[in-house]
Amino acid sequence: MLLQRVITALVLIPLVITGILQLPTVILALALAPVVLLGGVEWTRLAALDTLPEKSLYLLVLAASMAGFALIFHALPQWSTLFFMLFWLLVTVKLIRYRPAPAPAPAANRLGKAVMGLLVLAPAWVSLWVIHGLYEDGPYLVLFLMVLIWVADSCAYFAGRRWGRMKLAPEISPGKTREGVYGALIGAALCGAVLYGLRPETGSLVQLIIFSVVVVLCSVVGDLYESLLKRQAGLKDSGNLLPGHGGVLDRIDSLTAAAPVFLFGLLVLEIAK
């Protein structure tokens, strides 16, 4: 399993980095769209949309939502990013208040889960597109976001393996520990310091460390939310497309929450100048 994970990462990471840095923004957005739609296919499993017509309709609605959110952001950028932030705040509250109950049927609340998928996937795609194209060094900001998530995930893994004792959310994801999250936050703080060194015009050192820590905390929320839905659906992984890594959603769950928050933070830091 570990060897498969490493091989898959060695193949995907260079492709991702090359695409981010070399592709024009529109082409990158078009290249990312099928990835999001594959995530949408996996989300139909989480929402118990089992028939081919249901899956096909959902993908059409997801594609329309992606286009719709892009148009809305173009017209109301600040309000759009605020909406994205409020959405993830509500998800955070939902996770904090979650208490195990008798297992619902897999088809329970199918419509609600389907709508949540649209609100998770479409804004994340729009946020990456906007970050990449809005700023002169947008490709490097997107790459920093990716590295931030990768570093946080790696730090969480090693800290959890070495010191993990206290469960973070045992009813949702028994394998995650608070010590792992602390490791992720230390990695985030280091990345914030690096961002200050590379792009000091973004904000002060303290601001960028706090900014990076908040983004990583939100990435944890994205990870936990997908874990909750998989648990409710009785699934270990969202799919099996990526050897050793599970499905597409298993790889982008942190990013779906982090990307909108990262964009919101950039806009707030600009306004605060």
C-alpha positions as CSV (number, residue, x, y, z in Angstrom):
1,M,0.0,0.0,0.0
2,L,2.8,2.5,1.0
3,L,4.7,1.7,-2.2
4,Q,1.5,2.3,-4.3
5,R,1.0,5.6,-2.6
6,V,4.6,6.7,-3.2
7,I,4.5,5.7,-6.9
8,T,1.2,7.4,-7.5
9,A,2.5,10.6,-5.8
10,L,5.7,10.5,-7.8
11,V,3.6,10.4,-11.0
12,L,0.9,13.0,-10.0
13,I,3.0,15.6,-8.2
14,P,5.2,16.6,-11.2
15,L,2.1,16.7,-13.5
16,V,0.2,18.9,-11.0
17,I,3.2,21.3,-10.6
18,T,3.9,21.5,-14.3
19,G,0.2,22.2,-15.1
20,I,-0.1,24.9,-12.4
21,L,3.1,26.7,-13.5
22,Q,3.0,26.2,-17.3
23,L,-0.7,26.2,-18.4
24,P,-2.6,29.4,-19.1
25,T,-5.4,30.0,-16.5
26,V,-8.3,29.1,-18.8
27,I,-6.6,25.9,-20.0
28,L,-5.8,24.9,-16.4
29,A,-9.4,25.5,-15.4
30,L,-10.5,23.3,-18.3
31,A,-8.0,20.6,-17.3
32,L,-9.2,20.7,-13.6
33,A,-12.9,20.5,-14.6
34,P,-12.8,16.7,-15.4
35,V,-11.0,16.1,-12.1
36,V,-13.9,17.9,-10.3
37,L,-16.4,16.0,-12.3
38,L,-14.7,12.7,-11.4
39,G,-15.1,13.9,-7.8
40,G,-18.7,14.4,-8.6
41,V,-19.1,10.8,-9.8
42,E,-17.7,9.7,-6.5
43,W,-20.0,12.1,-4.6
44,T,-22.9,10.3,-6.1
45,R,-21.9,7.2,-4.1
46,L,-21.8,9.3,-0.9
47,A,-25.3,10.7,-1.7
48,A,-26.6,7.2,-2.7
49,L,-27.5,8.3,-6.2
50,D,-27.3,4.9,-7.7
51,T,-29.0,4.9,-11.1
52,L,-27.4,6.0,-14.3
53,P,-30.0,8.8,-14.9
54,E,-29.4,10.1,-11.4
55,K,-25.6,10.1,-11.8
56,S,-25.8,11.7,-15.3
57,L,-28.2,14.5,-14.1
58,Y,-26.0,15.2,-11.1
59,L,-22.9,15.7,-13.3
60,L,-24.9,18.0,-15.5
61,V,-26.0,20.0,-12.5
62,L,-22.5,20.1,-11.2
63,A,-21.1,21.4,-14.5
64,A,-23.8,24.0,-14.5
65,S,-23.0,25.0,-10.9
66,M,-19.3,25.4,-11.8
67,A,-20.2,27.8,-14.6
68,G,-22.8,29.5,-12.4
69,F,-20.4,30.1,-9.5
70,A,-17.8,31.4,-12.0
71,L,-20.3,34.0,-13.3
72,I,-21.4,34.9,-9.8
73,F,-17.8,35.5,-8.7
74,H,-17.2,37.7,-11.7
75,A,-20.1,39.9,-10.7
76,L,-19.8,39.8,-6.9
77,P,-16.3,38.6,-6.0
78,Q,-16.3,39.7,-2.3
79,W,-19.8,38.4,-1.6
80,S,-19.0,35.1,-3.3
81,T,-15.9,34.5,-1.2
82,L,-17.8,35.5,1.9
83,F,-20.5,32.9,1.0
84,F,-17.8,30.3,0.6
85,M,-16.4,31.1,4.0
86,L,-19.8,31.0,5.7
87,F,-20.5,27.6,4.1
88,W,-17.4,26.1,5.6
89,L,-18.2,27.7,8.9
90,L,-21.5,26.0,8.9
91,V,-19.9,22.7,8.0
92,T,-17.5,23.2,10.9
93,V,-20.4,23.8,13.3
94,K,-22.1,20.6,11.9
95,L,-19.0,18.5,12.6
96,I,-18.6,20.0,16.1
97,R,-22.2,19.2,17.0
98,Y,-22.2,15.8,15.4
99,R,-23.2,13.0,17.6
100,P,-23.5,9.3,16.5
101,A,-27.0,8.1,16.1
102,P,-28.5,4.9,14.9
103,A,-27.1,4.4,11.4
104,P,-29.4,6.0,8.8
105,A,-30.2,4.2,5.7
106,P,-27.6,4.9,2.9
107,A,-30.3,6.7,0.9
108,A,-31.3,9.0,3.8
109,N,-31.2,12.8,2.9
110,R,-30.0,12.1,-0.6
111,L,-31.0,15.5,-1.9
112,G,-29.3,17.3,1.0
113,K,-26.0,15.4,0.5
114,A,-26.2,16.0,-3.3
115,V,-26.6,19.7,-2.8
116,M,-23.7,19.8,-0.4
117,G,-21.6,18.1,-3.0
118,L,-22.3,21.0,-5.4
119,L,-21.3,23.5,-2.7
120,V,-18.1,21.6,-1.9
121,L,-16.8,21.0,-5.4
122,A,-17.9,23.9,-7.6
123,P,-16.5,26.8,-5.4
124,A,-13.2,25.0,-4.9
125,W,-12.8,24.8,-8.7
126,V,-13.7,28.5,-9.1
127,S,-11.4,29.5,-6.3
128,L,-8.4,27.8,-7.9
129,W,-9.2,29.4,-11.3
130,V,-9.5,32.8,-9.7
131,I,-6.3,32.6,-7.7
132,H,-4.4,31.4,-10.7
133,G,-5.7,34.2,-13.0
134,L,-6.4,37.2,-10.6
135,Y,-2.8,37.7,-9.4
136,E,0.3,38.3,-11.5
137,D,2.0,35.5,-9.5
138,G,-1.2,33.5,-9.3
139,P,0.3,30.2,-10.5
140,Y,2.9,30.4,-7.6
141,L,0.1,31.2,-5.1
142,V,-1.8,28.1,-6.3
143,L,1.4,26.1,-6.0
144,F,2.0,27.5,-2.5
145,L,-1.5,26.4,-1.5
146,M,-0.8,22.9,-2.8
147,V,2.5,22.7,-0.9
148,L,0.8,24.1,2.2
149,I,-1.7,21.2,2.1
150,W,1.0,18.6,1.3
151,V,3.3,19.8,4.1
152,A,0.4,19.9,6.6
153,D,-0.7,16.4,5.6
154,S,2.8,15.1,5.9
155,C,3.4,16.7,9.3
156,A,0.0,15.5,10.5
157,Y,0.9,11.9,9.4
158,F,4.3,11.8,11.1
159,A,3.2,13.6,14.3
160,G,0.2,11.4,14.6
161,R,2.3,8.2,14.1
162,R,4.9,9.4,16.6
163,W,2.9,11.1,19.3
164,G,-0.7,10.5,18.5
165,R,-2.7,9.6,21.6
166,M,-5.8,11.7,21.8
167,K,-8.5,11.1,19.2
168,L,-9.6,14.2,17.2
169,A,-13.1,13.0,16.2
170,P,-13.4,9.3,16.9
171,E,-17.1,9.2,15.9
172,I,-16.1,10.6,12.5
173,S,-12.6,9.5,11.7
174,P,-11.0,7.2,14.4
175,G,-7.5,7.4,12.9
176,K,-7.0,11.1,13.3
177,T,-5.5,12.5,16.4
178,R,-5.1,15.9,18.0
179,E,-1.4,15.5,18.0
180,G,-1.6,15.0,14.2
181,V,-3.4,18.3,13.9
182,Y,-0.8,20.1,16.0
183,G,1.8,18.8,13.7
184,A,-0.1,20.1,10.7
185,L,-0.4,23.5,12.3
186,I,3.3,23.6,12.9
187,G,3.9,22.8,9.3
188,A,1.4,25.5,8.3
189,A,3.2,28.1,10.5
190,L,6.5,27.3,8.8
191,C,4.9,27.6,5.4
192,G,3.5,31.0,6.4
193,A,7.0,32.1,7.3
194,V,8.2,30.9,3.9
195,L,5.4,32.8,2.2
196,Y,6.5,36.0,4.1
197,G,10.0,35.5,2.9
198,L,8.9,35.0,-0.7
199,R,6.0,37.5,-0.9
200,P,6.3,40.0,2.0
201,E,3.9,42.4,0.3
202,T,1.1,39.9,1.1
203,G,1.1,40.8,4.8
204,S,3.2,40.8,8.0
205,L,4.9,37.7,9.2
206,V,2.3,37.2,12.0
207,Q,-0.6,37.7,9.5
208,L,0.8,35.1,7.1
209,I,1.4,32.6,9.8
210,I,-2.1,33.0,11.1
211,F,-3.4,33.0,7.5
212,S,-1.7,29.7,6.8
213,V,-2.8,28.1,10.1
214,V,-6.4,29.0,9.4
215,V,-6.3,27.6,5.9
216,V,-4.9,24.3,7.2
217,L,-7.5,24.2,10.0
218,C,-10.2,24.5,7.2
219,S,-8.5,21.8,5.2
220,V,-8.9,19.5,8.3
221,V,-12.6,20.4,8.2
222,G,-12.8,19.4,4.6
223,D,-11.1,16.1,5.3
224,L,-13.4,15.3,8.3
225,Y,-16.5,16.2,6.4
226,E,-15.7,13.7,3.6
227,S,-14.8,11.1,6.3
228,L,-18.3,11.7,7.9
229,L,-20.1,11.2,4.6
230,K,-18.0,8.0,3.8
231,R,-18.8,6.7,7.3
232,Q,-22.5,7.3,6.8
233,A,-22.4,5.7,3.3
234,G,-20.5,2.7,4.7
235,L,-17.5,3.3,2.5
236,K,-13.8,3.1,3.3
237,D,-12.7,5.2,0.2
238,S,-14.6,7.4,-2.1
239,G,-13.3,5.4,-5.0
240,N,-10.4,3.4,-6.3
241,L,-9.1,5.4,-9.2
242,L,-5.7,6.3,-7.6
243,P,-3.7,3.2,-6.5
244,G,-2.9,3.5,-2.8
245,H,-4.8,6.7,-2.4
246,G,-8.4,5.7,-2.9
247,G,-10.5,8.0,-5.0
248,V,-10.3,11.6,-6.3
249,L,-12.3,12.9,-3.3
250,D,-9.8,11.2,-1.0
251,R,-7.1,13.3,-2.5
252,I,-8.9,16.7,-2.9
253,D,-11.1,16.7,0.3
254,S,-8.7,19.0,2.1
255,L,-8.3,21.2,-0.9
256,T,-12.0,21.7,-1.4
257,A,-12.2,23.6,1.9
258,A,-8.7,25.2,1.8
259,A,-9.0,26.8,-1.7
260,P,-12.0,29.0,-1.0
261,V,-10.6,30.0,2.4
262,F,-7.2,30.8,0.8
263,L,-8.9,33.0,-1.8
264,F,-10.9,34.8,0.9
265,G,-7.8,35.4,3.0
266,L,-5.9,36.9,0.1
267,L,-8.7,39.3,-0.6
268,V,-8.9,40.2,3.1
269,L,-5.2,40.8,3.3
270,E,-5.4,43.1,0.3
271,I,-8.2,45.1,1.8
272,A,-6.4,45.4,5.1
273,K,-3.4,47.0,3.5
